[in-house]
Amino acid sequence: MNQQQLEQLRAYCSSDAAFEQLRQNLLNWADISKAEQQKALFRVITKIRESLDLNTIFKTAAIEVRRLLSADRVALFCFEPNSGWNDGEFLAEDVAPEFKSVLLEKVHDHCFGERYAIDYHKGRIQAVSDVRSAGLKECHIEILSHFQICANLVVPIIKEETLWGLLCVHQCSGSRTWTSDEIEFAKQVSTHLGVALQQASLLDKVRFQSEQQKALFKVVSRIREPMDLATIFRTAATESRQLLGADRVAIFRFAPDSNWNDGEFVSESVGQGYASVLAEKVQDHCFGDRYSDAYHQGQFQAVADIYSAGLQACHIDVLSRFQIRANLVLPLLQGSYLWGLLCVHQCAEPRFWEAEEIEFARQIAAQLSVALKQAELLAQAQQQSVETAAALDHLKKAQTQLIQSEKMSSLGQLVAGVAHEINNPVNFIHGNISYARRYAHDLMELVKLYQKHYPEPVNAVGDRAEEIDLNFLIEDFPRILASMQVGAERIRSIVLSLRNFSRLDEAEMKVVDLHEGLESTLLILQYRLKPKSVSNPANNIQLIKEYGQLPLVECYPSQLNQVFMNLLSNAIDALEEQIGAREKAIQEGMSSDVDSLRQPTITIRTKLCDPRPCDQCDQLHEHHPLKGDRPQYVCICIADNGPGVPEKLQPKLFDPFFTTKPIGKGTGLGLSISQQIVCERHHGTLQCISQPDTGTEFHIRIPIHQHKVMQENLKPSGALNQAEQ
């Protein structure tokens, strides 16, 4: 109480003693009021220290200040960021029942930013006893009247040297003069609220950094794991959106050779209520001209409001198309190349991007750039691996082809040489047998004529005739000559088969009868197919031929003969192995029922078929008519009822140097070479169908006319597609 107020009290007192008593009482009341203020301030400070929740702190402060100051309303007002201190809302309050609540009320006061904000920044306190007579601007009075305010005490709340908000004490019932003690108390509460805000900010930063490290760790872990880019992008978008509280986080990729004007979103995480941008095509001619160079250098763009950031109209049109109000955009670099963008979108409202948020997004973008580079290196490594594997496979095939070609060439030359050497004397014998038969016939006729005219020969002639059994000789000698002729013709047939098998004169593509090739091959292998046991026919290999009516086929005859030789040799090997195992079991007493044993059998089937896979062409060609009602393919099936091939080994059958035979009995080249001959040289298929303990079938399927298939393969649709259509 000042001196003027004391003099006024003295005038009202009847004596000095009464005045002194009144003054003493006022001093006591002042001490009590100060003590109450200290207690209330202590309670506010204690709440600030006990709670980390700003809403609780604000509510406690409002209650304690209104109770102590006996005000009609105490409210905490917060300015909106980037509003120039012209906009904000009340976050907490304590109000008397008879007056309206201002909680969450939006306030726009363009006068405040222009006239008062700078003073409040410096710590100005406004104590107005009557808003109507305080000389305030009309716009300000209008706002205060809206909230029923007659007198108010406004104290700034400073957070980190910035005006965060206001502590507002309202008297709504009438005017009120604010004492210095009341003003000081409100100021102290405001100071401690500023401390609480700073503490909460530091705590939020610590929490954000902790969550940021967790999110970064998760993204980095994904990058280190052998995952595809789509998974890494999805993880980064999800973690970033959750941590930043954004409406959408998306990964944008520029289209190659578009000069960074075109592209699409390849991954995203989007909140409910907002449209997905996934796979959306974007064409922004402004970007390549104005922004791409800066992004190439690693610069980013943080826009709080696209409509007030000075962006070009074409760019704003693209952003508004995706409901974007504020965005944070960072480059994704693949090495030094601008691959795409990491886009953080705020769609509901403008947003000021904090430095910590930008740094977090920058680190995410950096990790994604690492992932892109790793993906590029991995793709290069995989491509090199594929090329190396292809080169190695080609080398292996060339090596096996060379080995087998040399082997078959040597065999062919040997066979051809043997056939040639045998052919000359056989032709000599075969050519002279007819003369020998004629000469022998003439001699026999002469002997018969002699016997007719001289039935009683001299004793010496008669004895000699009896000694040599002349009558039997005359009867048997023509038979011997006939047998010699049959043998000579058989030798000539064998020589012809040997020549057909080697076919050194047919290394080029020819039109031949495939049955001749099969028969020639069987002749070469005849020594392995001859019955070996008379007493036990179950140990003999039975050969069944089911030849269909085949036309002449355009092919490489010697190469197909090589395929027949490989497949038939494998079938014989499998059956001989089964026969050996069966004999061993019988000898060891494990099996005695010989009659129930399965007859070892090799079956050769030939037929016409359509272009479909061999397991679908079991019916005759008239059921699958093609152009001109003539099938274009022939099928040769070589089957045995041996032990079969285990299922796990079947995928490796055609690999070079893979064999199921014991060491020294197989090179592992036969099936690999056969597949190359059928598939690559003849544009056909070689398929193995095998069941354990049932047997194995090899289906060879080749076109009748090779030149037609090669011509159709040059067409975009392909020969088989045209045939099926």
C-alpha positions in Angstrom: 0.0 0.0 0.0 1.5 3.4 -1.0 1.7 6.6 1.0 -1.3 8.2 -0.6 -3.5 5.3 0.2 -2.3 5.5 3.9 -3.3 9.2 4.1 -6.7 8.4 2.8 -7.2 5.7 5.5 -6.0 8.2 8.2 -8.7 10.6 7.2 -11.3 7.9 7.8 -10.0 7.0 11.3 -11.4 8.8 14.4 -7.9 8.8 16.1 -4.3 8.1 15.6 -4.6 5.0 17.7 -7.4 3.6 15.5 -5.3 4.4 12.4 -2.3 2.6 13.9 -4.4 -0.4 14.8 -5.8 -0.5 11.2 -2.3 -0.2 9.7 -1.0 -3.0 11.8 -3.9 -5.2 10.8 -3.3 -4.4 7.1 0.4 -5.3 7.5 -0.6 -8.6 9.1 -3.0 -9.3 6.3 -0.3 -8.5 3.7 2.1 -10.9 5.4 -0.6 -13.6 5.4 -1.3 -12.9 1.6 2.4 -13.2 0.8 2.6 -16.4 2.7 -0.4 -17.8 0.8 1.2 -16.7 -2.5 4.4 -18.5 -1.5 2.5 -21.6 -0.6 0.6 -21.5 -3.9 3.8 -20.9 -5.8 5.5 -23.8 -4.0 2.5 -26.0 -5.0 2.9 -25.0 -8.6 6.7 -25.6 -8.6 6.2 -28.9 -6.8 3.7 -30.0 -9.5 6.1 -29.0 -12.2 8.8 -31.1 -10.7 6.5 -34.0 -10.0 4.8 -34.2 -13.4 6.3 -34.3 -16.9 2.9 -33.8 -18.4 2.4 -30.2 -19.6 -1.4 -30.5 -19.5 -1.3 -31.4 -15.8 1.1 -28.6 -15.1 -1.0 -26.0 -16.9 -4.2 -27.1 -15.2 -2.5 -27.0 -11.8 -1.1 -23.5 -12.4 -4.5 -22.2 -13.6 -6.3 -23.6 -10.5 -3.8 -22.3 -8.0 -3.5 -18.8 -9.5 -7.3 -18.4 -9.7 -7.8 -19.6 -6.2 -5.2 -17.3 -4.8 -6.0 -14.2 -6.8 -9.8 -14.8 -6.6 -10.1 -14.2 -10.3 -13.0 -15.2 -12.5 -10.8 -17.0 -15.0 -7.2 -18.0 -15.4 -6.2 -19.4 -18.8 -3.0 -20.4 -20.6 -2.8 -19.2 -24.2 -0.4 -20.7 -26.8 0.6 -19.0 -30.1 0.6 -21.0 -33.2 4.1 -21.4 -34.8 4.7 -19.2 -37.9 1.6 -17.2 -37.3 3.5 -14.0 -36.4 1.9 -14.1 -32.9 -1.4 -13.2 -34.4 -3.1 -16.7 -34.0 -3.3 -19.2 -31.1 -5.6 -21.0 -28.7 -6.3 -21.5 -25.0 -4.8 -24.9 -23.9 -5.8 -24.9 -20.2 -8.0 -22.9 -17.8 -9.8 -22.7 -14.5 -13.0 -20.6 -14.7 -15.9 -19.7 -12.4 -19.1 -21.5 -13.2 -21.1 -18.4 -14.2 -18.6 -17.5 -17.0 -18.0 -19.2 -20.4 -15.1 -21.5 -21.0 -12.4 -20.4 -23.5 -10.7 -23.8 -23.7 -9.5 -24.7 -27.2 -10.9 -21.4 -28.5 -9.1 -20.2 -31.6 -8.1 -16.6 -31.5 -7.0 -14.4 -34.4 -5.7 -10.9 -33.4 -3.7 -9.2 -36.2 -3.2 -6.2 -33.9 -1.2 -8.3 -31.4 1.7 -9.2 -33.7 2.0 -5.7 -34.9 1.7 -3.7 -31.6 2.5 -5.9 -28.6 4.5 -9.1 -29.5 7.9 -7.4 -29.4 7.2 -5.9 -26.0 6.1 -9.2 -24.6 9.2 -10.8 -25.9 11.1 -8.4 -23.7 9.1 -9.4 -20.6 6.3 -6.8 -20.7 3.4 -7.4 -18.3 0.0 -5.9 -19.0 -2.3 -5.1 -16.1 -5.6 -3.6 -17.3 -8.2 -2.6 -14.6 -10.8 -1.8 -17.2 -10.5 -2.8 -20.9 -12.9 0.0 -21.9 -10.9 2.8 -20.5 -7.3 1.5 -21.1 -6.9 3.0 -24.6 -6.8 -0.4 -26.3 -7.5 -0.8 -30.1 -11.0 -1.6 -31.0 -10.0 -4.9 -32.6 -8.4 -5.9 -29.3 -11.4 -4.8 -27.2 -13.7 -6.8 -29.5 -11.7 -10.0 -28.8 -11.6 -9.4 -25.0 -15.4 -8.7 -24.9 -16.0 -11.9 -26.8 -14.6 -13.7 -23.7 -16.5 -11.5 -21.2 -13.3 -9.9 -20.0 -13.6 -6.6 -18.0 -10.1 -6.5 -16.5 -7.1 -8.7 -17.2 -3.6 -9.4 -16.2 -1.4 -10.8 -19.0 2.1 -12.2 -18.3 4.3 -13.6 -21.1 5.5 -17.2 -21.0 9.0 -17.4 -22.5 10.4 -20.6 -23.8 14.1 -20.6 -24.8 14.0 -16.8 -25.3 10.9 -17.0 -27.6 7.4 -15.9 -26.7 5.6 -19.2 -26.4 2.3 -18.0 -25.0 0.5 -15.9 -22.3 -0.6 -16.5 -18.7 -4.0 -14.7 -18.7 -5.9 -13.7 -15.5 -9.4 -12.5 -16.3 -11.9 -10.5 -14.2 -15.2 -10.9 -15.9 -17.6 -9.6 -13.2 -16.3 -6.0 -13.4 -13.2 -3.8 -13.3 -10.3 -4.6 -11.0 -7.1 -3.0 -9.9 -4.2 -5.4 -9.8 -1.7 -5.0 -6.9 2.0 -5.3 -7.3 2.0 -8.5 -5.2 -0.5 -10.1 -7.5 1.5 -9.1 -10.6 4.7 -10.4 -9.0 3.0 -13.7 -8.1 1.7 -14.2 -11.7 5.1 -13.3 -13.0 6.8 -16.0 -10.9 4.3 -18.6 -12.0 4.9 -17.6 -15.6 8.6 -17.9 -15.1 8.3 -21.4 -13.7 5.9 -22.4 -16.5 8.6 -21.3 -19.0 11.1 -23.6 -17.1 8.5 -26.4 -17.4 8.2 -25.8 -21.1 11.9 -25.9 -21.5 12.2 -29.1 -19.5 9.4 -30.7 -21.6 11.1 -29.6 -24.8 14.4 -31.2 -23.6 12.6 -34.3 -22.7 10.8 -34.4 -26.0 14.2 -34.0 -27.8 15.6 -36.9 -25.7 12.6 -39.0 -26.5 12.7 -38.1 -30.1 16.4 -38.9 -30.4 15.8 -42.2 -28.7 13.0 -43.1 -31.0 15.0 -41.8 -33.9 17.9 -44.1 -33.1 15.5 -47.0 -32.8 13.9 -46.2 -36.2 17.3 -45.7 -37.8 18.6 -49.0 -36.3 15.6 -50.8 -37.7 16.1 -49.3 -41.1 19.9 -50.0 -41.1 19.2 -53.6 -39.9 16.8 -54.0 -42.9 19.5 -52.7 -45.2 22.1 -55.1 -43.8 19.7 -58.1 -44.2 19.5 -59.8 -47.6 16.1 -58.1 -48.4 14.8 -56.5 -51.6 14.5 -52.7 -51.9 10.7 -52.9 -51.7 10.9 -54.2 -48.1 13.6 -51.7 -47.1 11.5 -48.8 -48.6 8.3 -50.0 -46.8 10.1 -50.3 -43.5 11.7 -46.8 -43.8 8.4 -45.2 -44.8 6.5 -46.8 -41.9 9.1 -46.0 -39.3 9.5 -42.4 -40.5 5.8 -41.7 -40.5 5.3 -43.1 -37.1 8.2 -41.1 -35.6 7.4 -37.8 -37.3 3.7 -38.1 -36.9 3.3 -37.2 -40.6 0.2 -37.9 -42.7 2.2 -39.6 -45.4 5.8 -40.7 -46.1 6.5 -41.9 -49.7 9.5 -43.0 -51.8 9.5 -41.4 -55.2 11.6 -42.7 -58.1 12.5 -40.7 -61.2 11.9 -42.3 -64.6 15.3 -42.9 -66.4 16.0 -40.5 -69.2 13.2 -38.2 -68.2 15.6 -35.4 -67.1 14.0 -35.7 -63.6 10.6 -34.4 -64.8 8.8 -37.7 -64.7 8.5 -40.5 -62.1 6.3 -42.5 -59.8 5.8 -43.3 -56.1 7.2 -46.8 -55.5 6.5 -47.2 -51.7 4.5 -45.3 -49.0 3.0 -45.3 -45.6 -0.1 -43.2 -45.4 -2.6 -42.4 -42.6 -6.3 -43.1 -42.7 -8.4 -40.6 -44.6 -5.7 -39.7 -47.1 -5.4 -41.0 -50.6 -2.6 -43.5 -51.6 -0.1 -42.2 -54.1 1.4 -45.6 -54.8 2.2 -46.2 -58.5 1.0 -42.6 -59.2 2.7 -41.2 -62.3 4.0 -37.7 -61.8 5.0 -35.2 -64.5 6.5 -32.0 -63.3 8.4 -30.0 -65.9 9.3 -27.4 -63.3 11.4 -29.9 -61.3 14.0 -30.8 -63.8 14.7 -27.1 -64.7 14.6 -25.5 -61.3 15.3 -28.1 -58.5 17.2 -31.1 -59.8 20.6 -29.5 -59.7 20.2 -28.5 -56.0 19.0 -32.0 -55.1 21.9 -33.5 -56.9 24.2 -31.6 -54.5 22.4 -33.0 -51.5 20.1 -30.0 -50.7 16.7 -30.6 -49.2 13.4 -28.7 -49.1 11.3 -28.1 -46.0 8.0 -26.3 -46.8 5.7 -25.3 -43.9 2.9 -24.2 -46.3 3.0 -24.8 -50.0 0.8 -21.7 -50.6 3.2 -19.3 -48.9 6.6 -20.8 -49.9 7.0 -19.0 -53.2 6.7 -22.2 -55.2 5.8 -22.0 -58.9 2.2 -22.6 -59.9 3.0 -25.8 -61.8 4.7 -27.3 -58.7 1.8 -26.2 -56.4 -0.6 -27.9 -58.8 1.3 -31.2 -58.5 1.5 -31.0 -54.7 -2.2 -30.1 -54.2 -3.2 -33.1 -56.4 -1.9 -35.3 -53.6 -3.5 -33.3 -50.7 -0.1 -31.9 -49.6 -0.1 -28.8 -47.4 3.4 -29.0 -46.0 6.2 -31.3 -47.1 9.8 -32.2 -46.3 11.7 -33.5 -49.4 15.2 -35.0 -49.4 17.2 -36.5 -52.2 17.9 -40.2 -52.6 21.3 -40.5 -54.3 22.6 -43.7 -56.0 26.2 -42.7 -55.8 26.2 -39.3 -57.4 23.0 -39.9 -59.4 19.7 -38.5 -58.2 17.6 -41.7 -58.1 14.6 -40.4 -56.3 13.2 -38.5 -53.3 12.2 -39.2 -49.8 8.9 -37.3 -49.3 7.3 -36.5 -45.9 3.8 -35.0 -46.4 1.6 -33.1 -44.0 -1.9 -33.1 -45.5 -4.2 -31.8 -42.8 -2.6 -28.4 -42.2 0.6 -26.4 -42.5 3.5 -27.7 -40.4 6.8 -26.1 -39.3 9.6 -28.7 -39.5 11.9 -28.8 -36.5 15.6 -29.2 -37.0 15.6 -32.6 -35.2 12.9 -33.8 -37.6 14.9 -32.7 -40.6 18.0 -34.3 -39.3 16.2 -37.6 -38.8 14.7 -37.5 -42.3 18.2 -36.7 -43.7 19.7 -39.7 -41.9 16.9 -42.0 -43.2 17.5 -40.6 -46.8 21.3 -41.3 -46.3 20.6 -44.9 -45.3 18.3 -45.4 -48.2 21.0 -44.0 -50.5 23.3 -46.6 -49.1 20.7 -49.3 -49.8 20.3 -48.1 -53.4 24.1 -48.3 -53.9 24.2 -51.7 -52.4 21.4 -52.8 -54.6 23.2 -51.5 -57.6 26.4 -53.3 -56.6 24.4 -56.5 -55.9 22.7 -56.3 -59.3 26.1 -55.9 -60.9 27.5 -58.8 -59.0 24.5 -61.0 -59.8 24.8 -60.0 -63.5 28.5 -60.9 -63.4 27.7 -64.1 -61.6 25.0 -65.0 -64.3 27.4 -64.1 -67.1 30.2 -66.1 -65.4 27.9 -69.1 -64.9 26.7 -68.9 -68.5 30.3 -68.7 -69.7 31.3 -71.6 -67.5 28.3 -73.6 -68.6 29.1 -72.8 -72.2 32.7 -73.8 -71.6 31.6 -77.1 -70.0 29.3 -77.8 -72.9 31.9 -77.0 -75.4 34.4 -79.2 -73.5 32.0 -82.1 -73.2 30.9 -81.7 -76.8 34.5 -81.7 -77.9 35.3 -84.8 -75.8 32.3 -86.6 -77.0 32.7 -85.5 -80.6 36.3 -86.6 -80.6 35.2 -89.9 -79.0 32.4 -90.4 -81.5 34.6 -89.3 -84.4 37.2 -91.8 -83.4 34.5 -94.5 -83.0 33.0 -93.5 -86.3 36.3 -93.6 -88.1 37.1 -97.0 -86.6 33.7 -98.4 -87.5 33.9 -96.9 -91.0 37.4 -98.3 -91.4 36.4 -101.7 -90.2 33.3 -101.7 -92.4 35.4 -100.7 -95.4 38.1 -103.4 -94.8 35.4 -106.1 -94.3 33.4 -104.9 -97.2 36.0 -105.6 -99.9 36.6 -109.3 -99.1 33.0 -109.8 -98.4 32.0 -108.4 -101.8 34.6 -110.7 -103.3 33.2 -113.7 -101.6 29.6 -112.7 -102.2 30.3 -112.0 -105.9 32.0 -115.4 -106.5 29.5 -117.6 -104.6 27.0 -117.5 -107.5 29.8 -118.7 -109.9 30.8 -121.4 -107.4 27.2 -122.6 -107.2 27.0 -122.8 -111.0 30.3 -124.6 -111.3 29.3 -126.9 -108.5 26.0 -127.6 -110.2 27.7 -128.4 -113.5 30.1 -130.8 -111.8 27.3 -132.5 -109.9 25.4 -132.9 -113.2 28.5 -134.3 -114.8 28.9 -136.9 -112.0 25.3 -137.9 -112.3 25.7 -138.3 -116.1 28.8 -140.5 -115.5 26.8 -142.6 -113.0 24.0 -143.0 -115.5 26.2 -144.2 -118.4 28.7 -146.2 -116.2 26.7 -147.7 -113.4 29.4 -150.1 -112.6 32.6 -148.1 -112.1 36.0 -149.7 -111.6 36.8 -150.8 -108.0 39.1 -147.8 -107.3 36.4 -145.3 -108.3 33.7 -147.2 -106.4 35.8 -147.4 -103.2 36.6 -143.7 -103.4 32.9 -142.8 -103.9 32.0 -144.8 -101.0 34.8 -143.4 -98.9 33.7 -139.8 -99.5 29.9 -140.6 -99.3 29.3 -139.3 -102.7 25.6 -139.3 -102.5 25.6 -137.2 -99.3 28.2 -134.8 -100.8 26.0 -134.3 -103.9 23.0 -133.5 -101.6 24.8 -131.4 -99.0 27.2 -129.3 -101.1 24.5 -127.0 -102.6 23.3 -126.4 -99.0 26.8 -125.4 -98.0 27.0 -122.9 -100.8 23.5 -121.5 -100.0 24.6 -121.1 -96.3 27.7 -119.3 -97.4 25.6 -116.9 -99.5 23.3 -116.2 -96.6 26.4 -115.6 -94.4 27.9 -113.2 -96.9 24.7 -111.3 -97.2 24.5 -111.1 -93.4 28.0 -109.7 -93.3 27.1 -107.2 -96.0 24.1 -106.2 -94.0 26.2 -105.7 -90.9 28.7 -103.6 -92.8 25.8 -101.5 -94.1 24.5 -101.0 -90.6 28.0 -100.0 -89.4 28.2 -97.4 -92.2 24.7 -96.1 -91.4 25.7 -95.7 -87.7 28.9 -93.8 -88.4 27.5 -91.8 -91.3 30.7 -89.9 -91.9 29.3 -88.9 -95.2 26.2 -87.3 -93.5 27.6 -84.8 -91.0 25.2 -82.2 -92.5 21.5 -82.2 -92.2 19.8 -85.0 -94.2 16.3 -86.4 -94.7 16.5 -90.0 -93.3 14.5 -92.9 -91.9 14.9 -92.8 -88.1 14.1 -96.5 -87.9 17.3 -97.3 -89.8 19.3 -95.4 -87.2 17.6 -97.3 -84.4 18.3 -100.6 -86.1 21.9 -99.7 -86.7 22.3 -98.8 -83.1 20.7 -102.0 -81.9 23.0 -104.0 -84.2 26.0 -102.4 -82.6 24.6 -103.3 -79.2 23.4 -106.7 -80.2 26.2 -108.5 -78.3 24.8 -107.0 -75.0 21.2 -108.0 -75.8 21.9 -111.6 -76.7 20.3 -114.2 -74.2 22.9 -115.1 -71.6 21.0 -117.8 -69.7 19.0 -120.7 -71.1 18.0 -122.1 -67.8 16.8 -118.8 -66.4 15.2 -116.6 -69.1 14.3 -114.0 -66.4 18.0 -112.9 -66.6 17.8 -112.2 -70.3 16.9 -108.7 -71.6 13.8 -108.7 -73.8 13.6 -106.1 -76.6 10.1 -104.8 -77.7 9.8 -102.6 -80.8 6.6 -100.7 -81.4 7.4 -98.7 -84.5 4.8 -96.4 -85.9 4.5 -95.1 -89.4 7.1 -92.3 -89.6 7.9 -90.1 -92.5 11.5 -89.2 -93.4 12.8 -86.8 -90.9 15.2 -83.8 -91.5 18.0 -84.2 -89.0 21.7 -84.8 -88.3 21.7 -88.6 -88.6 25.0 -89.4 -86.9 24.2 -87.1 -83.9 20.8 -88.8 -83.4 22.4 -92.2 -83.6 24.7 -91.0 -80.9 21.6 -90.1 -78.8 20.1 -93.6 -79.4 23.4 -95.2 -78.4 23.6 -93.2 -75.1 20.0 -93.9 -74.1 20.0 -97.6 -75.0 23.4 -98.1 -73.3 22.0 -96.5 -70.2 18.9 -98.8 -70.3 21.1 -101.9 -70.7 23.3 -100.8 -67.8 20.3 -100.3 -65.5 18.9 -103.7 -66.4 22.2 -105.5 -66.0 22.6 -103.8 -62.6 19.2 -105.0 -61.6 19.9 -108.6 -62.9 23.2 -108.7 -60.9 21.4 -107.5 -57.7 18.7 -110.2 -58.3 21.2 -113.0 -58.7 23.1 -111.9 -55.7 19.9 -111.9 -53.6 19.0 -115.4 -54.9 22.5 -116.7 -54.0 22.3 -115.2 -50.5 18.9 -116.9 -50.0 17.0 -113.6 -49.8 14.7 -114.5 -52.7 13.9 -117.9 -54.2 10.8 -117.3 -56.3 12.4 -117.0 -59.7 9.1 -117.3 -61.6 7.7 -114.2 -60.0 10.6 -112.0 -61.0 10.0 -109.3 -63.6 11.3 -109.9 -67.1 14.0 -107.2 -67.9 12.6 -105.3 -70.9 13.6 -102.5 -73.1 10.7 -101.0 -75.2 11.2 -98.7 -78.2 8.2 -96.8 -79.4 8.0 -94.3 -82.3 5.0 -92.3 -83.4 3.8 -89.0 -84.8 2.9 -86.3 -82.2 1.8 -82.7 -82.0 3.9 -79.8 -80.6 2.7 -80.3 -77.0 5.0 -81.9 -74.4 5.6 -85.6 -74.7 3.6 -86.7 -71.7 0.5 -85.2 -73.5 1.0 -86.8 -76.9 0.2 -90.5 -76.1 -2.6 -90.5 -78.6 -2.2 -90.8 -82.4 -1.9 -87.7 -84.5 -5.3 -87.9 -86.0 -6.7 -86.8 -82.6 -4.5 -83.7 -82.7 -4.9 -82.3 -86.2 -2.7 -79.4 -87.2 -2.3 -77.4 -90.4 -3.1 -79.9 -93.2 -4.1 -82.6 -90.6 -0.4 -83.6 -90.4 1.6 -83.5 -87.1 4.9 -81.7 -87.3 6.8 -83.7 -84.7 8.0 -87.3 -84.2 8.4 -88.9 -80.8 10.8 -91.7 -79.9 10.4 -93.3 -76.5 13.1 -95.6 -75.1 11.9 -97.2 -71.8 13.2 -99.8 -69.4 11.6 -101.5 -66.4 14.8 -101.2 -64.3 15.3 -99.7 -60.9 14.5 -96.2 -61.9 16.2 -92.9 -60.9 15.6 -91.4 -57.4 13.5 -88.3 -57.5 16.1 -86.1 -55.8 18.7 -87.0 -58.6 16.4 -86.4 -61.6 17.0 -82.6 -61.8 20.8 -83.3 -62.2 20.5 -86.0 -64.9 21.4 -83.6 -67.7 24.2 -81.9 -65.9 27.7 -82.4 -67.4 29.8 -84.9 -65.6 27.0 -86.1 -63.4 26.5 -89.9 -63.3 24.8 -92.4 -61.1 27.1 -95.2 -62.3 30.1 -96.5 -60.2 33.5 -94.8 -60.7 35.1 -95.9 -64.0 31.8 -97.0 -65.6 30.4 -93.6 -66.7 31.7 -90.2 -67.6 28.5 -88.3 -67.0 28.6 -86.8 -70.5 26.1 -89.0 -72.4 22.8 -87.4 -71.3 24.3 -83.9 -71.3 25.4 -84.4 -74.9 22.1 -86.0 -75.8 20.2 -83.0 -74.5 22.3 -80.6 -76.5 21.8 -82.6 -79.7 18.1 -82.9 -79.3 17.3 -79.5 -77.9 19.9 -77.2 -79.4 20.7 -78.9 -82.7 17.2 -80.3 -83.5 15.0 -77.7 -81.7 13.3 -80.6 -79.8 12.9 -81.8 -76.3 14.4 -84.6 -74.2 12.3 -85.6 -71.2 13.0 -88.1 -68.5 10.1 -89.8 -66.7 11.2 -92.1 -63.9 9.7 -93.9 -60.9 11.8 -95.8 -58.4 11.4 -99.6 -58.8 9.2 -99.0 -61.9 11.6 -98.0 -64.6 12.7 -95.0 -66.7 11.5 -93.5 -69.9 13.2 -91.0 -72.2 11.0 -89.2 -74.6 12.7 -87.6 -77.7 10.6 -85.2 -79.6 11.9 -83.5 -82.7 10.3 -81.6 -85.6 10.0 -83.4 -88.9 11.1 -80.3 -90.9 13.9 -78.4 -89.2 14.0 -75.5 -91.6 10.3 -74.7 -90.9 10.9 -74.6 -87.2 13.9 -72.3 -87.6 11.8 -70.0 -89.8 8.9 -69.9 -87.3 11.3 -69.2 -84.4 12.3 -66.0 -86.1 8.7 -64.8 -85.8 7.7 -62.8 -82.6 4.9 -65.2 -81.7 7.1 -68.4 -81.9 6.4 -71.6 -83.8 4.7 -73.4 -80.9 2.3 -70.6 -80.2 1.2 -70.4 -83.8 0.7 -74.2 -83.9 -1.5 -74.1 -80.8 -3.5 -71.3 -82.2 
